[in-house]
Amino acid sequence: MEQRSLGTRTVSAIGLGGMPMSIEGRPDEDRSIATIHAALDAGVTLIDTADAYHRDAGEVGHNEELIARAVRSWGGDSSQVLIATKGGHLRPGDGSWTKNGRPEYLKEAAKASAQRMGVEAIGLYQFHRPDPDVPYAESVGALRDLLDEGVIQMAGISNADVSQIDEANEVLGGRLVSVQNQFSPAFRSSQGELEHCARLGVAFLPWSPLGGISNAAELGSRHAAFQRVADEHGVSVQQVALAWELALAPVVLPIPGSSRPQSITDSARAAELRLSADEVAALSEA
C-alpha cells in the first residue's frame, strides 16, 4: 500500500477507524478481530481509536483493548503498526458524550490508555475535542507534558479549527503531527483546516471519510458524481471517495470506520486508485 508520513512515522495511506466495533450496534468480538486482521492483511498500519469508544458505563477503553488484542494475535509483523488513541471525550453510558479537557484529567487518561493497550508509550495521542470550560492552551499543554515525560511519542488534536491548530502547534513547540477532523463528500467544512495542515506539513486524518456509519452505504445515491467516476473505473464509490481525499493533499490519511472485513479490504484498495486531475476537480466541485 502507498505510504505517507505521520510525524516521525511512515504509515499506510488508508487507516482503520475502530469506533464502529465498540459503540451501539457493534458486532461480536470475533468479527471485530477478523476486521482488524483483514485491515492488517491489506497493509493498513494506522489504526485509530479512543478511550471513549465504548457503549456501556464501566467499559471505558473497550475499543483500545480490542484493537490491542487483535494486533497482538495477528500472525504477521506488527512492529510498524501505529495505534493512535484519543482522550478528553467521555461517554457516561447513556448514549451521550461529554468533554473533559482538564490537564490533570488528560494526563491520567493517557496513562490509563497506555496501560490498557499494553505499551510503555502511546505512539500517537490526540486531544479528542475542545472543552469550552478549559482554555485550549491548558488542555494541549497536558500533551506537551506527556511528550516531555515520554508517556506519548507524538501528539495530535481532533475537531480543531485553524486558530486552534496554530495554538496547539505553538504550545507543543512545533511538535504537532496530526489533526483529525470530520471530512467527507457530504461534510467539507474542514477544507480550510485540511489546506492549512498541508501548508504546515501536518497530517490531516479525516474521520467519517465516507459520511458516517449510517450513510456510507448510500454514498453513491447521495453523490452522483462520485458514483459516475466509480462506474467508469469499475470500483466501489467508497474507493472513489477515499481516493479523492488522498488526492487533495499528500498529508491526508483517511481513517474509514469499519466493522466488517469486506468493507476495510475494499477501502484499503483506494490507495491504488489513481484519479485524473479533471476527476479530482470535478469531484471537488460536486
C-alpha positions as CSV (number, residue, x, y, z in Angstrom):
1,M,0.0,0.0,0.0
2,E,1.0,3.6,-0.6
3,Q,2.8,5.0,2.4
4,R,2.5,8.5,3.9
5,S,4.3,10.4,6.7
6,L,2.7,11.0,10.1
7,G,5.2,12.8,12.3
8,T,8.2,10.6,12.7
9,R,6.4,7.5,11.4
10,T,5.5,6.2,7.9
11,V,2.1,4.6,7.7
12,S,-0.4,3.3,5.2
13,A,-2.2,6.0,3.2
14,I,-5.5,4.4,4.3
15,G,-6.1,3.7,8.0
16,L,-8.8,2.0,10.0
17,G,-11.2,3.7,12.4
18,G,-12.1,1.5,15.3
19,M,-15.2,3.2,16.7
20,P,-17.9,1.1,15.0
21,M,-16.6,-2.0,16.7
22,S,-17.3,-0.8,20.2
23,I,-20.3,1.6,20.2
24,E,-24.0,0.9,19.7
25,G,-24.7,-1.7,17.1
26,R,-21.3,-3.2,17.5
27,P,-20.6,-6.7,16.2
28,D,-19.4,-9.7,18.2
29,E,-15.7,-9.7,19.1
30,D,-14.8,-12.5,16.6
31,R,-16.0,-10.4,13.7
32,S,-14.3,-7.3,15.0
33,I,-11.0,-9.1,15.4
34,A,-11.4,-10.5,11.9
35,T,-11.9,-7.0,10.6
36,I,-8.8,-5.7,12.2
37,H,-6.8,-8.7,10.9
38,A,-8.2,-8.1,7.4
39,A,-7.0,-4.5,7.6
40,L,-3.5,-5.6,8.7
41,D,-3.5,-8.2,5.9
42,A,-4.3,-5.4,3.4
43,G,-1.4,-3.4,4.5
44,V,-3.1,-1.0,6.9
45,T,-0.6,0.2,9.5
46,L,-2.6,3.1,11.1
47,I,-5.5,2.3,13.4
48,D,-7.4,5.0,15.2
49,T,-9.2,4.5,18.5
50,A,-10.1,6.4,21.7
51,D,-10.9,5.7,25.3
52,A,-14.4,6.9,24.7
53,Y,-15.2,4.3,22.0
54,H,-17.4,2.2,24.2
55,R,-21.1,1.6,24.7
56,D,-21.8,1.0,28.4
57,A,-20.7,2.6,31.6
58,G,-17.8,0.7,33.2
59,E,-16.2,-0.3,29.9
60,V,-14.0,2.8,29.2
61,G,-11.3,1.8,26.7
62,H,-13.3,-1.1,25.2
63,N,-12.0,-0.3,21.7
64,E,-8.4,0.3,22.8
65,E,-8.3,-3.1,24.4
66,L,-10.0,-4.8,21.5
67,I,-7.5,-3.4,19.0
68,A,-4.5,-4.1,21.1
69,R,-5.7,-7.8,21.5
70,A,-6.3,-8.1,17.8
71,V,-2.9,-6.7,16.8
72,R,-1.1,-8.9,19.2
73,S,-3.0,-12.0,17.9
74,W,-2.3,-11.2,14.2
75,G,0.1,-13.6,12.6
76,G,2.2,-11.0,10.7
77,D,4.8,-8.5,11.8
78,S,3.0,-5.7,13.7
79,S,6.1,-3.7,14.6
80,Q,5.2,-1.0,12.1
81,V,1.6,-0.7,13.2
82,L,0.7,2.7,14.8
83,I,-2.3,2.6,17.1
84,A,-3.4,6.2,17.7
85,T,-5.8,7.0,20.6
86,K,-7.5,10.0,22.0
87,G,-8.6,11.5,25.3
88,G,-10.8,14.3,26.5
89,H,-14.2,13.0,25.3
90,L,-16.3,10.8,27.6
91,R,-19.4,8.6,27.4
92,P,-21.3,8.2,30.6
93,G,-23.0,5.1,29.3
94,D,-26.4,6.6,28.5
95,G,-25.6,7.3,24.8
96,S,-24.4,10.9,25.5
97,W,-21.0,12.4,25.0
98,T,-19.3,14.8,27.4
99,K,-16.0,16.7,27.5
100,N,-13.1,17.0,30.0
101,G,-10.1,18.9,28.8
102,R,-8.6,19.5,32.3
103,P,-4.8,18.9,32.1
104,E,-4.8,16.7,35.1
105,Y,-7.5,14.5,33.7
106,L,-5.9,14.2,30.2
107,K,-2.6,13.1,31.9
108,E,-4.4,10.4,33.9
109,A,-6.4,9.3,30.8
110,A,-3.3,9.0,28.6
111,K,-1.5,6.8,31.2
112,A,-4.7,4.7,31.6
113,S,-4.8,4.2,27.8
114,A,-1.2,3.2,27.7
115,Q,-1.8,0.6,30.4
116,R,-4.9,-0.8,28.6
117,M,-3.0,-1.0,25.3
118,G,0.0,-2.7,26.9
119,V,2.5,-0.1,25.7
120,E,5.2,1.9,27.5
121,A,4.5,4.9,25.4
122,I,1.5,5.7,23.1
123,G,2.6,6.1,19.5
124,L,0.1,9.0,18.8
125,Y,-2.1,10.6,21.4
126,Q,-4.7,13.1,20.3
127,F,-6.8,15.7,22.3
128,H,-10.3,14.4,21.3
129,R,-12.4,17.6,21.4
130,P,-12.0,21.1,22.8
131,D,-13.6,21.7,26.2
132,P,-15.3,25.1,26.4
133,D,-14.7,25.2,30.1
134,V,-10.9,24.8,29.8
135,P,-8.6,27.2,28.0
136,Y,-7.4,25.3,24.9
137,A,-3.7,26.0,25.6
138,E,-4.0,24.4,29.0
139,S,-5.5,21.2,27.5
140,V,-2.8,21.0,24.8
141,G,-0.2,21.8,27.5
142,A,-1.0,18.4,29.0
143,L,0.0,16.7,25.7
144,R,3.2,18.8,25.8
145,D,4.0,17.5,29.3
146,L,3.1,13.9,28.2
147,L,5.6,14.2,25.3
148,D,8.3,15.5,27.6
149,E,7.6,12.7,30.1
150,G,7.8,10.0,27.4
151,V,4.2,8.8,28.1
152,I,3.4,9.5,24.4
153,Q,5.7,9.6,21.4
154,M,3.6,12.0,19.2
155,A,0.8,14.5,19.8
156,G,-2.2,15.4,17.7
157,I,-5.5,17.2,18.1
158,S,-9.0,16.5,16.8
159,N,-12.1,18.6,16.0
160,A,-10.0,21.7,15.8
161,D,-10.2,24.9,13.7
162,V,-7.3,26.8,12.1
163,S,-6.6,29.0,15.0
164,Q,-6.6,26.0,17.4
165,I,-4.2,24.2,15.1
166,D,-1.8,27.1,15.3
167,E,-2.3,27.5,19.0
168,A,-1.6,23.8,19.6
169,N,1.5,23.8,17.4
170,E,2.8,26.8,19.4
171,V,2.1,25.2,22.8
172,L,3.7,21.9,21.6
173,G,6.8,23.8,20.4
174,G,6.3,22.9,16.8
175,R,5.7,19.2,17.6
176,L,2.0,18.9,16.4
177,V,1.9,16.0,14.0
178,S,-1.8,15.4,13.2
179,V,-5.2,17.0,13.0
180,Q,-8.3,14.7,13.0
181,N,-11.4,16.4,11.7
182,Q,-14.6,15.3,10.1
183,F,-14.3,15.4,6.3
184,S,-16.2,13.6,3.5
185,P,-18.0,14.3,0.2
186,A,-21.0,15.3,2.4
187,F,-19.1,17.3,5.0
188,R,-16.5,19.7,3.6
189,S,-16.4,22.5,6.2
190,S,-12.9,21.3,7.3
191,Q,-11.5,22.1,3.8
192,G,-9.7,25.1,5.3
193,E,-8.1,23.0,8.1
194,L,-7.0,20.4,5.5
195,E,-5.3,23.1,3.4
196,H,-3.7,24.6,6.5
197,C,-2.3,21.2,7.5
198,A,-0.9,20.8,4.0
199,R,0.9,24.1,4.3
200,L,2.3,23.1,7.7
201,G,3.2,19.6,6.7
202,V,0.9,18.2,9.5
203,A,-1.0,15.0,8.8
204,F,-4.8,15.5,8.3
205,L,-6.9,12.5,9.3
206,P,-10.5,12.7,8.0
207,W,-12.9,10.9,10.3
208,S,-16.1,9.6,8.9
209,P,-14.5,10.0,5.4
210,L,-17.4,8.1,3.8
211,G,-20.1,10.1,5.6
212,G,-20.6,8.2,8.7
213,I,-21.6,4.7,9.8
214,S,-25.2,5.0,8.7
215,N,-24.6,6.9,5.4
216,A,-21.6,5.1,3.9
217,A,-23.7,2.6,2.0
218,E,-25.8,5.4,0.4
219,L,-22.8,7.4,-0.7
220,G,-23.4,6.7,-4.4
221,S,-27.1,7.6,-4.3
222,R,-26.4,10.8,-2.5
223,H,-23.4,11.9,-4.6
224,A,-24.0,11.1,-8.2
225,A,-20.7,12.5,-9.4
226,F,-18.8,10.0,-7.2
227,Q,-20.9,7.1,-8.5
228,R,-20.2,8.1,-12.1
229,V,-16.5,8.0,-11.5
230,A,-16.8,4.7,-9.7
231,D,-18.7,3.2,-12.6
232,E,-16.1,4.5,-15.1
233,H,-13.3,2.8,-13.1
234,G,-15.2,-0.3,-12.2
235,V,-14.7,0.2,-8.4
236,S,-16.8,1.0,-5.4
237,V,-18.0,4.5,-4.8
238,Q,-16.4,4.3,-1.4
239,Q,-13.0,3.7,-3.0
240,V,-13.5,6.8,-5.2
241,A,-14.4,9.0,-2.1
242,L,-11.2,7.9,-0.3
243,A,-9.0,8.2,-3.4
244,W,-10.4,11.8,-3.9
245,E,-9.5,12.7,-0.3
246,L,-6.0,11.2,-0.8
247,A,-5.6,13.3,-4.0
248,L,-6.4,16.6,-2.2
249,A,-3.0,16.8,-0.4
250,P,-0.1,14.4,0.5
251,V,-0.8,14.9,4.2
252,V,-4.3,13.4,4.0
253,L,-4.7,10.0,5.8
254,P,-8.4,8.9,5.8
255,I,-9.4,6.6,8.6
256,P,-12.7,4.9,7.5
257,G,-14.5,3.2,10.3
258,S,-15.4,-0.4,9.7
259,S,-16.8,-3.5,11.5
260,R,-16.6,-5.9,8.6
261,P,-13.6,-7.5,6.9
262,Q,-15.0,-6.9,3.4
263,S,-15.5,-3.2,3.9
264,I,-12.0,-2.4,5.2
265,T,-10.5,-4.6,2.5
266,D,-12.4,-2.6,-0.1
267,S,-11.4,0.7,1.4
268,A,-7.8,-0.2,1.5
269,R,-7.8,-0.6,-2.3
270,A,-8.5,3.1,-2.6
271,A,-4.8,3.7,-2.1
272,E,-4.2,2.0,-5.5
273,L,-6.8,4.1,-7.3
274,R,-5.5,7.0,-9.3
275,L,-7.9,9.7,-10.3
276,S,-7.1,12.2,-13.1
277,A,-6.7,15.9,-12.2
278,D,-10.0,16.5,-14.1
279,E,-11.8,13.9,-12.0
280,V,-10.5,15.3,-8.7
281,A,-11.5,18.8,-9.8
282,A,-15.0,17.7,-10.8
283,L,-15.5,15.8,-7.5
284,S,-14.2,18.7,-5.5
285,E,-16.9,20.9,-7.2
286,A,-19.7,18.3,-7.0
